[in-house]
Amino acid sequence: MSREEIGEIYEKLLARDYARVLFADLAELKPSGRGYMARCPFHADKSPSFSISTDRPVYHCFGCDRRGDWLTYIQEREGLSFPEALDRLAKEAGVELQGRPDPEAWARERSRADLLERALKYFQEALFMGKGKETLDYLTARGYAAGEIKRMELGHYPGGTETAEFFKTLNAKDAGDLFPYLKWRDDYKAIIPYRDPLGNVKSLWGRLTRPLNAGEKEADKYKPHAGDAAKSTPFNLDRAKRSAKFRDFGELLAVEGYFDALAVREKSGLDNVIALGGSSITAEQLETFRKYKARAIVLALDGDKAGQAGTERALEQLAKPNIKAYVLELPEGLDPDGFIKGHGAEAFAGLYADPKSGFKWRTRRIVEEYRNAQSDPERDRAKEKLVNLGATVDPLDVLEIAKALQALGVSLDEASEWLDNIQKKAARGRHRAAEY
């Protein structure tokens, strides 16, 4: 029994708002924000202080500080063992358990998640104290209001020494393993939480609030402070998969950076946005798209050369699992965050409403690259690229490739011959996609 299988159980139950069933017997249970509040069943609660999330399978009492996930709740409230609690939730979710559950491994997993959540809250509180002024000024200068900063869940890293003192108050013995860079990343003051698909904090990343020094690269702007630094899960997927756009159409809007995603979500209201953490899609992220049955992805990568090259790679990657791909084109030198600052949130939403098909974007790029080709080898490379592209498109789109060939100076007769080859290759490509 892996954490992925437990995650599958929780995913299915969250989709059914199972929290309303599990906590139905609590006194004064009422909707509150994005969850419920009730009187705590673990102490003499005079007024509702028991918070229940509907986004994640967790609870927390602000009165007695009892907290945990649904498995913990069932064990503590009903006196069941871990296997019994898990079996109950699996049956409710309609999931058949594979193998024997490991309660100790799950307890360690929950302990890590709880420590990361507590650390995030500490950093969030520090942001609005005197110690967080530098970070708050940086975020304000980027155009974010206090309410937006809180919704983004951003925080301030006060430094390794002060953070270590905070962990001592929690008696957190495994904090050193979870935060291995306490003494070396004080410059990475802006804290960004990276959550898994269930909404649990997977890692905490820091962002430089100062300009890059000589010798530092763009990739050095962000460093992980704690947790699993792998980017197998796209940033903000926990919220994006609950958006109406994804529920109804399976559509995601993919950007590169964390602040791009946060700006798009908060400023433009496009809550199906995710961040790849770079200018390309990883194999693990591609598998995640398949797992959650993404049907369409709109790529809004940066308008620089790296972003354009990343868009090209991403379109090739998305063709294999047969995910429809579109491109939201940004002016050269701008990322989504910069575009919104310069042109406004409505202008960005307008671009998103009318993206180019990935196929047409790639066709146009090939034409632009080889339009002035002076040699036969160059023209042959262009033809080969167009034929390879034809293997991934619908039959009607092949006509666009024929037009592109003619734009490159290919005669009508020769274009017809190449068109026939393209159609045959497209048929083989669709057959392989169906098998895949």
Steps between C-alpha positions, in 0.01 A plus 500: 500500500679811375429866573386529137224245570394686814509816292266337248253420780508857624466640147179305442353593837587869469325510163182387680534750788539204736596736783132585535428129562799422722443796734119508474444422870704792634311769689437831321653381172471790255665605172785744552716636220635205301399242761300454819520602865359300789539448873802282568427138597830470690451765770221698668457751220264787591496646148601354161881487475537175304598581140432247223645544153310397189806554278716257695424199723609678820360664813637729772358621829606853590400435858692184596731485195391148404567449130548227246358334191180300469671171586627655822153635579330163458762326712482753784125561491379144449787301651578312177842375399677648198413200273136515614476874433666459162271213405196711586611795285602270214152347495341844506718601204447176309874426495632146537798493735822346369745360755528558873489858632800635692366722780849611609592618151175692470552653846843624388344640184235686698761627746703651215192660347397642837846646566509664157153645557603641840818645351300665222265661752802627696651654184164653404467667839861623481427674169264749663727570798791744506745224409320440170512862379762437230301211351168682531648806326629274223158340448322835514743637238402209277145632510336272756256630760491360854187293430658348188819415690296317765300308238826405330612354837835678474731538798830642624809297590656670805827307471635164609576592862153636576329217313699242698380666823141469378546126442629461855166629629332219305747239622527399133770234495493445124512870410868473412430235238208693359684837498857411396593855393422695816840675512562559130195659339424811701486708179199303377254696708169474309339166589278319248316178597500217245203273564429149373174418314322443832603844624760384753818708517758301306785752522574860587695704246683826551530785249776760503374846587823665382643528147720218372868534584780459247528134403144414605258371236124535451456152646663626822202724578321205666635239740318243717504557874325179603324184391500313172653736242399284201262670256310186403172671588434831325471795737137595587358173364312447828287806421503476120344154496204633700436785257186502284713515185679179593194318636294579188762493224817349647688817408810639674692823440875433534753772584866480604547669837327495835433874499364471146244249625416701809458824301279331239286339769461805723495780241323335204285255694613204288510233768590213265857632472800285589875571502750255353794643695695551177471525124430130440269221613662219698415135442346489849279801427388340174401189696310723744304653211402151387409392852259790546365462143602842369349542153641838399793717608551864406871586511581855612876473536729802506538703183879454486705250299503246783122525533450459125729196493317363804166547325633302202614214728175503697289476184699195392458340843124562517443344158586148618232466774259674263445809714377795295749784522459873446738794521439836663759727339662770710708792372874433490666552836180473707376224728134479614572695819675777305226508236229543763697783663546679170176428316252402770324186618213539253743512206657174617158338542422614145809324365403186689151509348644473147821292496662361187491127436835341570506357151454837329757658730761239406416522129543876502832468686639265237393733221656801676822310560547376144316757288829647379686171471769527235604136459330173414614332828328778699179468300512121542528543878189720494309241297608223737384700803161562342456134406591392856254753635232356271517169685350659809206696356145447378446444124344846454809664648722339239376764254672761714826316449447500123456877515816527708692300237384738230602796717850351499504502120395140437306457177136394505580157349781439746283624789229251396755218507621604843139537615436135408804394704384714790153344501647150505732590786215668689292183471786293642547754779132490600510119501802502735329760723191280528717206604684716753 
